Amino acid sequence: MVNGGKPLTALTHSTLDVPAYATDSADNPAREPVQLAVFPPSLGSVRGDKIVTAGHTGSGVVTVRAGRALSVVPFEVVDKLSTLSATPTQVDLGNGQTQKLTISGTARGKPAALPDSAVSWTVSPPALGTVAADGTFTAAASGGGLATVTARAGTQTATVSVAGRTDLGPGRPAHRCLEMVGQRRVHERLSPARTQPWWHVHIGWFAFV
């Protein structure tokens, strides 16, 4: 089976990691080697477990063969995506917590099934977290701030706002500025078990009590 049996969409001049495997009648890994192929060959070439697309657009298939077993999935190469989106668009995390970000796109008015390797990720500022190839964001182990996570596929981008909180630990009360009433600043004491959101902005002067 290739790509979990799901269709593949690739951008021109790109390299895709294509997961492929074969099993026997008892669902055990097949002894025969797995061979990938792209038809028509003008759409791309196979290098190990990767497909390298050329500059041509069009539709075809990707096949995986192991002995007599054969699996085929639709394959389309496009020169650009129409849209790219990420979900969820806003995330609230504590230190060290994770969130899976899901990417979807369209090309020529149809959903584009993009493999993980077709998407690149950046975090700004980078000290606030990391994103794995599968889109899993991991918040930094310490510190805090508001991060913007950007996914890019070709010329299209999608962003996710990640806000988190810093655990202050026992014996360290946190203070949060709640509101301004005229010229009087109102604040509250939080219990040590509570946490302080990264994204709350302290306005003006306020007193610790």
C-alpha positions as CSV (number, residue, x, y, z in Angstrom):
1,M,0.0,0.0,0.0
2,V,1.2,3.5,-0.8
3,N,0.3,6.7,1.2
4,G,-2.3,4.8,3.2
5,G,-4.3,4.3,0.0
6,K,-5.0,8.1,-0.2
7,P,-4.5,10.2,-3.3
8,L,-1.3,12.1,-3.7
9,T,-1.0,15.7,-4.8
10,A,2.5,17.2,-5.4
11,L,3.8,20.5,-6.5
12,T,6.2,20.7,-9.5
13,H,9.9,20.5,-8.7
14,S,9.3,19.0,-5.3
15,T,10.4,15.9,-3.4
16,L,7.9,13.8,-1.6
17,D,8.5,11.1,1.1
18,V,6.1,8.4,0.1
19,P,5.3,5.8,2.8
20,A,4.8,2.4,1.1
21,Y,4.6,-1.2,2.5
22,A,3.3,-4.6,1.5
23,T,1.8,-7.4,3.6
24,D,1.0,-11.1,3.0
25,S,-2.3,-12.8,3.4
26,A,-1.7,-13.0,7.2
27,D,-1.0,-9.2,7.4
28,N,2.7,-9.9,8.0
29,P,5.3,-7.8,6.3
30,A,5.9,-9.2,2.8
31,R,9.3,-10.8,2.1
32,E,9.5,-9.3,-1.4
33,P,11.0,-5.8,-1.8
34,V,8.6,-2.9,-2.3
35,Q,9.0,-1.1,-5.7
36,L,7.5,2.3,-6.4
37,A,6.7,3.7,-9.8
38,V,5.1,6.8,-11.3
39,F,2.9,6.7,-14.5
40,P,3.2,8.5,-16.7
41,P,7.0,8.9,-16.1
42,S,6.8,12.5,-17.3
43,L,5.2,13.4,-13.9
44,G,8.2,12.4,-11.8
45,S,10.8,9.8,-10.9
46,V,11.3,7.5,-7.9
47,R,14.5,7.7,-5.8
48,G,14.3,5.2,-3.0
49,D,11.2,5.9,-1.0
50,K,10.9,9.4,-2.5
51,I,9.1,10.8,-5.6
52,V,10.8,13.8,-7.3
53,T,8.5,15.7,-9.6
54,A,9.5,17.3,-12.8
55,G,8.2,20.6,-14.3
56,H,5.2,19.0,-15.9
57,T,1.7,19.2,-14.5
58,G,-0.9,16.5,-15.0
59,S,-2.7,13.4,-13.6
60,G,-1.5,9.8,-13.3
61,V,-1.0,7.1,-10.7
62,V,1.6,5.9,-8.2
63,T,2.0,2.2,-7.9
64,V,3.7,0.0,-5.3
65,R,4.5,-3.6,-6.1
66,A,5.8,-6.4,-4.0
67,G,5.8,-9.8,-5.7
68,R,2.3,-10.3,-7.1
69,A,0.7,-7.7,-4.8
70,L,-0.1,-4.3,-6.4
71,S,-1.5,-1.1,-5.0
72,V,-2.4,2.0,-7.0
73,V,-3.3,5.5,-5.9
74,P,-4.2,8.6,-8.0
75,F,-1.4,11.1,-8.4
76,E,-1.6,14.7,-9.5
77,V,1.1,17.3,-10.1
78,V,0.2,21.0,-9.9
79,D,2.2,24.1,-10.4
80,K,0.6,25.9,-7.5
81,L,-2.0,25.6,-4.8
82,S,-5.1,27.8,-4.8
83,T,-5.5,27.9,-1.0
84,L,-3.8,26.6,2.1
85,S,-5.3,26.5,5.5
86,A,-4.3,25.3,9.0
87,T,-6.5,24.1,11.9
88,P,-6.9,25.0,14.6
89,T,-6.1,28.6,13.9
90,Q,-5.6,29.5,17.6
91,V,-4.0,27.4,20.3
92,D,-3.6,27.8,24.1
93,L,-0.8,25.6,25.5
94,G,1.3,25.3,28.7
95,N,5.0,24.7,28.8
96,G,5.9,21.5,27.1
97,Q,2.4,20.7,25.9
98,T,1.7,19.7,22.3
99,Q,-0.9,20.3,19.6
100,K,-1.3,18.6,16.2
101,L,-1.8,21.2,13.4
102,T,-3.6,20.0,10.3
103,I,-2.9,21.4,6.9
104,S,-5.4,21.3,4.0
105,G,-5.2,22.9,0.5
106,T,-7.0,23.1,-2.8
107,A,-5.8,23.1,-6.3
108,R,-7.9,23.8,-9.4
109,G,-11.0,23.8,-7.2
110,K,-10.4,20.4,-5.8
111,P,-9.0,19.3,-2.4
112,A,-5.3,18.7,-2.5
113,A,-4.1,15.8,-0.4
114,L,-0.7,17.1,0.7
115,P,1.8,14.7,2.4
116,D,3.7,16.0,5.4
117,S,6.9,16.4,3.3
118,A,5.2,18.9,1.0
119,V,4.8,21.4,3.9
120,S,7.5,23.4,5.7
121,W,7.0,25.0,9.1
122,T,8.5,27.9,10.9
123,V,7.9,29.4,14.4
124,S,8.4,33.1,15.3
125,P,10.0,33.7,17.6
126,P,11.7,30.3,17.4
127,A,12.5,30.1,21.1
128,L,8.8,29.6,21.9
129,G,8.4,26.1,20.4
130,T,9.1,23.7,17.6
131,V,7.0,22.0,14.9
132,A,7.7,18.4,13.8
133,A,7.3,17.3,10.2
134,D,3.9,15.9,10.9
135,G,2.7,19.3,12.1
136,T,2.9,18.6,15.8
137,F,3.7,21.8,17.7
138,T,5.6,21.5,21.0
139,A,5.6,24.6,23.3
140,A,8.9,25.6,24.9
141,A,9.7,24.0,28.2
142,S,10.1,27.3,29.9
143,G,9.4,31.0,29.2
144,G,6.5,32.5,27.4
145,G,5.1,34.7,24.7
146,L,2.9,34.7,21.7
147,A,4.1,32.6,18.8
148,T,3.1,32.6,15.1
149,V,3.4,29.3,13.4
150,T,3.6,29.5,9.6
151,A,3.0,26.6,7.2
152,R,4.2,27.0,3.6
153,A,3.5,24.8,0.6
154,G,4.7,26.3,-2.6
155,T,3.7,30.0,-2.7
156,Q,0.8,29.6,-0.3
157,T,1.0,30.1,3.5
158,A,-1.2,29.5,6.5
159,T,-0.7,30.7,10.1
160,V,-1.6,29.6,13.5
161,S,-1.5,31.8,16.7
162,V,-0.1,29.9,19.7
163,A,-0.5,31.4,23.1
164,G,0.6,29.6,26.2
165,R,1.2,30.0,29.9
166,T,4.2,29.8,32.1
167,D,3.8,27.6,35.2
168,L,5.2,29.7,38.1
169,G,5.4,26.8,40.6
170,P,4.5,26.7,44.3
171,G,5.2,29.6,46.5
172,R,5.4,32.1,43.7
173,P,2.1,34.0,43.5
174,A,1.2,35.5,40.1
175,H,-0.4,38.8,39.5
176,R,-2.6,39.7,36.6
177,C,-3.8,43.2,35.6
178,L,-7.6,42.8,35.1
179,E,-8.8,46.2,34.0
180,M,-8.6,49.9,34.4
181,V,-11.4,51.8,36.1
182,G,-10.8,55.5,35.6
183,Q,-7.3,56.1,36.9
184,R,-7.5,53.1,39.3
185,R,-5.8,49.9,38.3
186,V,-7.4,46.7,39.5
187,H,-5.4,43.6,40.0
188,E,-5.8,40.2,41.7
189,R,-3.6,37.7,43.4
190,L,-3.6,34.2,41.8
191,S,-3.1,31.1,43.9
192,P,0.2,29.3,43.4
193,A,-1.6,26.5,41.6
194,R,-2.8,28.9,38.9
195,T,-0.8,29.8,36.0
196,Q,-0.1,33.1,34.3
197,P,-1.1,33.4,30.6
198,W,1.8,34.4,28.3
199,W,-0.3,36.7,26.3
200,H,-1.8,39.0,29.0
201,V,-0.2,42.5,28.7
202,H,0.3,44.4,31.9
203,I,-0.8,48.0,31.3
204,G,0.8,50.8,33.3
205,W,1.7,50.4,36.9
206,F,0.3,47.9,39.3
207,A,1.3,46.8,42.8
208,F,2.2,43.5,44.2
209,V,0.3,42.5,47.3
